[in-house]
Amino acid sequence: MENDWKKIKTYTNAIQAEIVKQMLEENGIPAVALNKQDSSYLFGKIELYVSEGSIEVAERLIEESEGGF
């Protein structure tokens, strides 16, 4: 991951994080989900990153889509 990527959201649900990541990518915003959950007990966080130039658009898209979560 390059240096200009910034964390924009943190999730505890891996499926929700992947859905949001895919939604961003479908809208032309490359995104990375960094899973920091323990593999045995599934506690921890999943962090969603986008490039610094895409933060505003990504945050707007996430805000618009979160009505369904």
ZAMARGU-4260 file (C-alpha; in steps of 0.2 Angstrom, whole numbers, plus 5000, padded with zeros to 4 digits):
<rodrens>
0) 5000/5000/5000 | 5007/5017/4995 | 5010/5031/5008 | 4995/5042/5002 | 4982/5030/5008
5) 4972/5035/5023 | 4960/5025/5035 | 4942/5031/5032 | 4932/5019/5042 | 4934/5004/5054
10) 4922/4989/5055 | 4920/4974/5067 | 4910/4965/5054 | 4921/4958/5039 | 4906/4956/5028
15) 4900/4974/5030 | 4918/4980/5027 | 4919/4970/5011 | 4902/4976/5005 | 4908/4994/5007
20) 4925/4990/4999 | 4916/4983/4984 | 4904/4997/4983 | 4918/5010/4982 | 4927/5000/4969
25) 4912/4999/4958 | 4911/5018/4959 | 4929/5019/4953 | 4938/5022/4970 | 4951/5009/4974
30) 4950/5003/4992 | 4959/4991/5003 | 4952/4982/5018 | 4965/4978/5031 | 4959/4964/5042
35) 4966/4965/5060 | 4954/4952/5068 | 4961/4937/5077 | 4957/4922/5066 | 4952/4911/5080
40) 4940/4922/5090 | 4936/4936/5077 | 4939/4950/5089 | 4947/4966/5082 | 4944/4978/5068
45) 4944/4979/5049 | 4951/4995/5043 | 4946/5002/5026 | 4958/5013/5017 | 4957/5024/5001
50) 4969/5036/4993 | 4970/5053/5000 | 4963/5061/4984 | 4947/5050/4985 | 4943/5053/5004
55) 4929/5065/5001 | 4920/5055/4988 | 4922/5039/4997 | 4915/5046/5013 | 4900/5053/5004
60) 4897/5037/4996 | 4898/5027/5012 | 4887/5040/5021 | 4874/5038/5007 | 4875/5019/5008
65) 4874/5016/5027 | 4856/5018/5027 | 4855/5000/5023 | 4867/4994/5037
</rodrens>
